[in-house]
């Protein structure tokens, strides 16, 4: 979804873990009542600081235009 929204974004072995970690963190925040602190996410994900986690989160939300909901039909299509 991100690559479709921003053609300048290139996923590679250097940034895929940051993208995955950010997506999981946002997914947890979106679906759960209680989330994890940014410093914990940074420690678990091997990132330099909670500031980096927060910056990645903001960037991903802006790229997604804050649209975190995925229609079930779209999910099934992408899953296949």
SELODREN-242543 format. One record per atom (N, C-alpha, C): atom name; x, y, z. Coordinates in pm, 1 decimal, decimal comma. Example, Ala and Ser with C-alpha at 12.3 -4.5 7.8 and 13.67 -1.06 7.14 Angstrom:
// residues 2
+-------+----------+----------+----------+
: atome :       c1 :       c2 :       c3 :
+-------+----------+----------+----------+
:     N :   1319,0 :   -569,0 :    780,0 :
:    CA :   1230,0 :   -450,0 :    780,0 :
:     C :   1320,0 :   -330,0 :    780,0 :
:     N :   1285,0 :   -225,0 :    708,0 :
:    CA :   1367,0 :   -106,0 :    714,0 :
:     C :   1290,0 :      3,0 :    787,0 :
+-------+----------+----------+----------+
// end
This chain:
// residues 80
+-------+----------+----------+----------+
: atome :       c1 :       c2 :       c3 :
+-------+----------+----------+----------+
:     N :     80,6 :   -119,3 :      0,0 :
:    CA :      0,0 :      0,0 :      0,0 :
:     C :     85,1 :    126,1 :      0,0 :
:     N :    191,7 :    124,8 :     78,2 :
:    CA :    276,7 :    244,0 :     85,3 :
:     C :    345,9 :    273,2 :    -45,9 :
:     N :    396,5 :    169,9 :   -111,3 :
:    CA :    465,3 :    191,7 :   -239,3 :
:     C :    369,2 :    244,1 :   -344,9 :
:     N :    242,4 :    207,6 :   -336,5 :
:    CA :    142,8 :    258,3 :   -430,7 :
:     C :    113,8 :    405,5 :   -404,5 :
:     N :    119,7 :    446,0 :   -277,1 :
:    CA :     90,7 :    584,8 :   -241,4 :
:     C :    208,3 :    679,2 :   -264,9 :
:     N :    329,7 :    626,2 :   -257,4 :
:    CA :    449,1 :    709,2 :   -274,1 :
:     C :    550,3 :    634,6 :   -359,8 :
:     N :    563,1 :    676,5 :   -483,9 :
:    CA :    651,8 :    607,0 :   -577,5 :
:     C :    799,6 :    626,1 :   -543,2 :
:     N :    831,4 :    723,3 :   -457,5 :
:    CA :    971,4 :    743,8 :   -419,9 :
:     C :   1015,3 :    650,4 :   -307,4 :
:     N :    920,9 :    582,4 :   -246,3 :
:    CA :    952,6 :    489,4 :   -138,2 :
:     C :    997,8 :    356,7 :   -197,9 :
:     N :   1116,6 :    315,9 :   -160,2 :
:    CA :   1170,4 :    188,4 :   -207,4 :
:     C :   1201,1 :    101,2 :    -87,2 :
:     N :   1130,3 :     -8,9 :    -75,6 :
:    CA :   1150,2 :   -100,0 :     35,8 :
:     C :   1268,7 :   -190,4 :      4,2 :
:     N :   1362,5 :   -195,9 :     98,7 :
:    CA :   1481,5 :   -278,8 :     80,3 :
:     C :   1522,9 :   -340,0 :    213,8 :
:     N :   1631,6 :   -410,6 :    214,4 :
:    CA :   1676,1 :   -479,3 :    335,9 :
:     C :   1720,3 :   -382,9 :    445,5 :
:     N :   1744,2 :   -257,2 :    412,0 :
:    CA :   1786,8 :   -159,0 :    511,1 :
:     C :   1669,4 :    -91,9 :    583,9 :
:     N :   1551,1 :    -90,8 :    523,2 :
:    CA :   1439,7 :    -21,4 :    587,3 :
:     C :   1317,9 :   -110,3 :    614,7 :
:     N :   1320,1 :   -233,5 :    569,7 :
:    CA :   1201,7 :   -318,1 :    583,1 :
:     C :   1167,6 :   -343,4 :    729,3 :
:     N :   1266,9 :   -358,9 :    816,3 :
:    CA :   1235,8 :   -384,0 :    956,9 :
:     C :   1173,3 :   -260,7 :   1022,4 :
:     N :   1216,1 :   -141,6 :    980,5 :
:    CA :   1154,9 :    -19,6 :   1034,5 :
:     C :   1010,0 :     -6,4 :    987,8 :
:     N :    985,3 :    -36,5 :    862,1 :
:    CA :    848,6 :    -31,1 :    810,1 :
:     C :    758,9 :   -133,2 :    879,8 :
:     N :    810,2 :   -255,0 :    895,2 :
:    CA :    732,3 :   -360,0 :    960,5 :
:     C :    702,7 :   -323,4 :   1105,4 :
:     N :    804,1 :   -279,3 :   1178,2 :
:    CA :    786,5 :   -241,5 :   1317,9 :
:     C :    685,2 :   -127,6 :   1332,3 :
:     N :    695,2 :    -29,0 :   1244,8 :
:    CA :    602,5 :     84,1 :   1248,5 :
:     C :    460,3 :     39,5 :   1217,0 :
:     N :    444,2 :    -46,5 :   1117,3 :
:    CA :    311,3 :    -96,1 :   1081,4 :
:     C :    249,9 :   -176,6 :   1194,6 :
:     N :    328,8 :   -261,8 :   1258,9 :
:    CA :    277,9 :   -340,8 :   1371,3 :
:     C :    240,1 :   -249,2 :   1486,7 :
:     N :    325,6 :   -151,5 :   1516,1 :
:    CA :    296,7 :    -57,8 :   1625,1 :
:     C :    167,3 :     19,5 :   1599,0 :
:     N :    150,3 :     69,2 :   1476,7 :
:    CA :     26,6 :    141,0 :   1443,3 :
:     C :    -94,4 :     47,5 :   1447,9 :
:     N :    -76,5 :    -75,3 :   1402,1 :
:    CA :   -185,4 :   -172,9 :   1406,2 :
:     C :   -229,6 :   -201,9 :   1548,0 :
:     N :   -133,1 :   -214,8 :   1638,2 :
:    CA :   -166,4 :   -238,1 :   1779,1 :
:     C :   -240,9 :   -117,3 :   1835,6 :
:     N :   -191,5 :      1,6 :   1806,8 :
:    CA :   -258,3 :    122,6 :   1855,7 :
:     C :   -400,3 :    135,2 :   1800,1 :
:     N :   -417,8 :     93,4 :   1676,0 :
:    CA :   -548,2 :    105,7 :   1610,2 :
:     C :   -649,2 :      5,6 :   1666,7 :
:     N :   -603,9 :   -113,6 :   1700,4 :
:    CA :   -698,4 :   -218,7 :   1738,4 :
:     C :   -708,3 :   -245,7 :   1887,9 :
:     N :   -610,3 :   -207,1 :   1963,5 :
:    CA :   -607,9 :   -239,6 :   2106,3 :
:     C :   -633,3 :   -115,5 :   2191,1 :
:     N :   -686,9 :   -137,8 :   2309,8 :
:    CA :   -710,7 :    -27,5 :   2402,7 :
:     C :   -582,6 :     19,1 :   2470,2 :
:     N :   -490,5 :    -73,0 :   2489,3 :
:    CA :   -364,2 :    -40,7 :   2555,0 :
:     C :   -250,3 :    -73,5 :   2459,0 :
:     N :   -164,1 :     23,8 :   2436,6 :
:    CA :    -51,2 :      3,6 :   2345,3 :
:     C :     79,6 :     -2,1 :   2421,3 :
:     N :    188,0 :     -0,3 :   2346,9 :
:    CA :    321,6 :     -3,2 :   2406,4 :
:     C :    386,4 :    133,0 :   2388,9 :
:     N :    467,0 :    169,7 :   2486,0 :
:    CA :    537,8 :    298,0 :   2479,9 :
:     C :    642,2 :    295,3 :   2368,6 :
:     N :    668,4 :    411,9 :   2312,3 :
:    CA :    762,9 :    422,7 :   2201,0 :
:     C :    903,3 :    377,5 :   2241,0 :
:     N :    943,5 :    403,1 :   2364,5 :
:    CA :   1078,4 :    361,2 :   2405,5 :
:     C :   1088,1 :    209,1 :   2411,0 :
:     N :    979,7 :    141,0 :   2446,1 :
:    CA :    978,7 :     -5,7 :   2447,0 :
:     C :    986,2 :    -58,6 :   2304,0 :
:     N :    909,0 :      1,1 :   2213,3 :
:    CA :    911,3 :    -39,4 :   2072,2 :
:     C :   1051,7 :    -18,3 :   2014,8 :
:     N :   1113,7 :     93,2 :   2049,9 :
:    CA :   1250,1 :    121,1 :   2001,4 :
:     C :   1347,5 :     15,1 :   2051,6 :
:     N :   1335,7 :    -20,6 :   2177,5 :
:    CA :   1426,8 :   -119,8 :   2235,4 :
:     C :   1406,9 :   -256,9 :   2170,5 :
:     N :   1282,2 :   -298,8 :   2156,1 :
:    CA :   1252,4 :   -428,6 :   2095,8 :
:     C :   1294,1 :   -432,2 :   1948,7 :
:     N :   1271,6 :   -322,2 :   1878,2 :
:    CA :   1300,9 :   -317,0 :   1735,2 :
:     C :   1442,7 :   -279,7 :   1699,8 :
:     N :   1524,3 :   -249,4 :   1799,3 :
:    CA :   1662,7 :   -214,5 :   1772,0 :
:     C :   1680,7 :    -76,5 :   1711,9 :
:     N :   1587,3 :     12,7 :   1738,3 :
:    CA :   1598,4 :    149,2 :   1686,6 :
:     C :   1671,9 :    236,2 :   1787,1 :
:     N :   1718,9 :    350,0 :   1740,9 :
:    CA :   1804,8 :    433,5 :   1824,1 :
:     C :   1732,0 :    499,4 :   1940,8 :
:     N :   1606,0 :    538,1 :   1921,0 :
:    CA :   1535,5 :    609,9 :   2027,5 :
:     C :   1385,2 :    610,0 :   2002,8 :
:     N :   1313,7 :    654,1 :   2104,3 :
:    CA :   1168,7 :    667,3 :   2090,1 :
:     C :   1134,5 :    778,8 :   1990,7 :
:     N :   1224,1 :    874,8 :   1975,7 :
:    CA :   1201,9 :    981,8 :   1876,8 :
:     C :   1196,2 :    924,4 :   1735,6 :
:     N :   1282,2 :    827,5 :   1707,8 :
:    CA :   1281,1 :    764,3 :   1575,9 :
:     C :   1149,9 :    688,9 :   1554,4 :
:     N :   1102,4 :    619,9 :   1658,1 :
:    CA :    974,5 :    548,6 :   1649,1 :
:     C :    862,4 :    647,7 :   1620,6 :
:     N :    859,4 :    757,8 :   1694,1 :
:    CA :    755,3 :    858,5 :   1674,5 :
:     C :    763,1 :    920,4 :   1535,1 :
:     N :    883,2 :    946,2 :   1486,4 :
:    CA :    899,9 :   1004,5 :   1352,8 :
:     C :    852,0 :    906,7 :   1245,7 :
:     N :    888,6 :    779,4 :   1259,3 :
:    CA :    843,7 :    678,6 :   1162,8 :
:     C :    692,2 :    664,8 :   1164,6 :
:     N :    635,3 :    669,9 :   1283,0 :
:    CA :    490,6 :    660,8 :   1297,1 :
:     C :    421,1 :    777,8 :   1225,8 :
:     N :    471,2 :    898,7 :   1249,1 :
:    CA :    413,2 :   1016,7 :   1182,8 :
:     C :    424,2 :   1006,0 :   1031,4 :
:     N :    541,5 :    964,2 :    983,3 :
:    CA :    562,3 :    954,2 :    838,4 :
:     C :    467,4 :    851,9 :    775,9 :
:     N :    451,8 :    736,6 :    842,3 :
:    CA :    363,7 :    634,1 :    786,7 :
:     C :    218,5 :    681,3 :    788,7 :
:     N :    177,6 :    745,8 :    896,1 :
:    CA :     40,5 :    797,5 :    902,6 :
:     C :     15,3 :    900,9 :    793,3 :
:     N :    111,6 :    986,2 :    767,3 :
:    CA :     95,2 :   1086,7 :    662,3 :
:     C :     88,3 :   1020,9 :    525,1 :
:     N :    174,5 :    921,3 :    501,0 :
:    CA :    170,1 :    850,4 :    372,6 :
:     C :     36,1 :    781,0 :    351,7 :
:     N :    -17,9 :    726,2 :    459,4 :
:    CA :   -146,5 :    655,8 :    451,5 :
:     C :   -265,7 :    751,1 :    463,2 :
:     N :   -235,0 :    879,5 :    477,4 :
:    CA :   -338,2 :    982,8 :    495,0 :
:     C :   -429,1 :    949,3 :    613,2 :
:     N :   -368,6 :    891,0 :    716,3 :
:    CA :   -435,3 :    852,8 :    840,4 :
:     C :   -548,8 :    751,7 :    818,4 :
:     N :   -546,8 :    683,7 :    706,1 :
:    CA :   -648,4 :    582,7 :    674,4 :
:     C :   -593,1 :    443,9 :    707,9 :
:     N :   -615,3 :    400,3 :    831,0 :
:    CA :   -562,6 :    272,0 :    875,7 :
:     C :   -659,4 :    156,3 :    850,1 :
:     N :   -785,9 :    188,0 :    830,9 :
:    CA :   -885,5 :     83,1 :    807,7 :
:     C :   -864,2 :     21,1 :    669,5 :
:     N :   -868,7 :   -111,5 :    664,5 :
:    CA :   -859,4 :   -183,2 :    538,2 :
:     C :   -988,3 :   -262,3 :    520,6 :
:     N :  -1056,9 :   -238,7 :    411,0 :
:    CA :  -1180,3 :   -309,5 :    381,3 :
:     C :  -1152,6 :   -460,1 :    374,3 :
:     N :  -1237,6 :   -542,6 :    432,5 :
:    CA :  -1214,4 :   -687,8 :    431,0 :
:     C :  -1194,9 :   -744,7 :    291,4 :
:     N :  -1266,3 :   -693,8 :    192,5 :
:    CA :  -1252,1 :   -744,5 :     55,8 :
:     C :  -1114,2 :   -710,2 :     -0,1 :
:     N :  -1065,0 :   -592,1 :     29,3 :
:    CA :   -931,6 :   -551,7 :    -14,4 :
:     C :   -826,6 :   -639,6 :     54,3 :
:     N :   -846,3 :   -664,1 :    183,3 :
:    CA :   -753,2 :   -749,6 :    257,3 :
:     C :   -746,3 :   -889,2 :    195,9 :
:     N :   -861,2 :   -947,7 :    167,0 :
:    CA :   -862,9 :  -1081,4 :    107,7 :
:     C :   -797,5 :  -1082,5 :    -29,6 :
:     N :   -819,4 :   -976,5 :   -106,3 :
:    CA :   -757,2 :   -966,7 :   -239,0 :
:     C :   -604,0 :   -960,0 :   -227,4 :
:     N :   -555,4 :   -876,4 :   -135,4 :
:    CA :   -411,4 :   -860,2 :   -117,2 :
:     C :   -347,3 :   -983,3 :    -55,8 :
:     N :   -423,5 :  -1053,4 :     26,0 :
:    CA :   -373,4 :  -1173,7 :     91,7 :
:     C :   -348,4 :  -1286,7 :     -7,6 :
:     N :   -427,7 :  -1291,2 :   -114,1 :
:    CA :   -418,5 :  -1400,8 :   -211,5 :
:     C :   -294,9 :  -1392,8 :   -298,7 :
+-------+----------+----------+----------+
// end
